[in-house]
Amino acid sequence: MTADRPVVLTQTARQDLADIWTEACKGSEAGANRLIARLLRRCDGLGRWPYSGRAMPDLGPGVRGDPAFKRMILYRVLPDSIQVLHIFHGARDLPTATRRAR
């Protein structure tokens, strides 16, 4: 069994999480906190199973997508880490949602 790779969130992914939290807070701050914690755990899981998401070559070389809690986590597998590029609501138009991450 191989060791988990560290997971690194880009500035864009960090801003995405802040935006998701702000939007989710409209319902409940506690619920928003739980959602962010679940998304971060899912991101951490990519370090253990880096190829679990599907390849999305149309978004760039090595980009993969992993659906989680009505969100899409876009990431790239690097030789020594996982780079989380973008996290957005799965109902959003993909080209529009990913424009910031390119």
N, C-alpha and C positions, 0 to 999 in steps of 0.2 A: 504494500500500500504506500502511495506517495504522500508526502507531507502537504498540508494545505498551503496554497499560495496566499500571500498577503493581498488584501483587497484595498485598492486606492480609489477614492471618489474624486473625480475632477471637480473643479470649481463649478462647472455647469451642473453636475449632479448634486452638489451641495445646495446650490440655489434652487434646483428642482425640489429637493426635500423641504426646504424652507417654504416654498410656494405651496406644496402639498399640505404641509402642516397648517399654514394660514387658512387655506381653503377648508380643510377638515375641521378647524376650530370653530367654524360657523355652526357646526352641530354640537361639538363637545370637545373641550380641551383635552380631557382624559382620553377620549376616543382618538383624537389626533395624535396624542403621544403614543398610544398603542399601535396605530397604523405605522408611524415612523419607525418604531422599534421592530415591528414585523418586517418592514421593507429593509431595514439595516441587517436583520438576521438573514433575510433572503440573499442580500448582497454578500454577506460573509460566507454563505453556503456555496457561492460560486467559486470560492477559493478551494473548496474540497471537490466540487464537481464542475470544473471550468467549461466542459463541453456539453453541459446539460441544456443550454439554450440553443435555439436553432440559428444556423448561419444566415446572415442577412448581407450578402456581398453587395447588394445594390446601395447600401448605406455607407460602404467604405470597406477597405481591406481588413479582414479579420473581425468585423463587427458581428456580434451575436445578440439575440434578443431572448429574454426570459420573462414570460408573463407572471405577474405576482399581484394579487389583491386588486384586480381591475387596473393595474398599472403595467407598463412595459419597462423593463430594465435593459438598457442597451449597454453592452460592455465589450471589451476587447481582451483576449487572452495574450499576455506578453510572456516572454520566457521566464520571468521570475515573479510575476504578479498578475493580478486581474485589475484592469482599469475600467471603472464604471463611468460611462460617458454621459448618460442621460437617463432620467426616470420621468415618465409622463403617463397621464391617464390613457388607458388603452382605447378609449373611444375617440381620441383625437386623430385627426388626419396625420398619417405617418410623415409625409414630406414636410408638412408645416411644423409638426412637433419636433422634428429632428434638425430643423434649419439652424438652431442655435448651437448644436453640438458639432457641427462640421468645421 
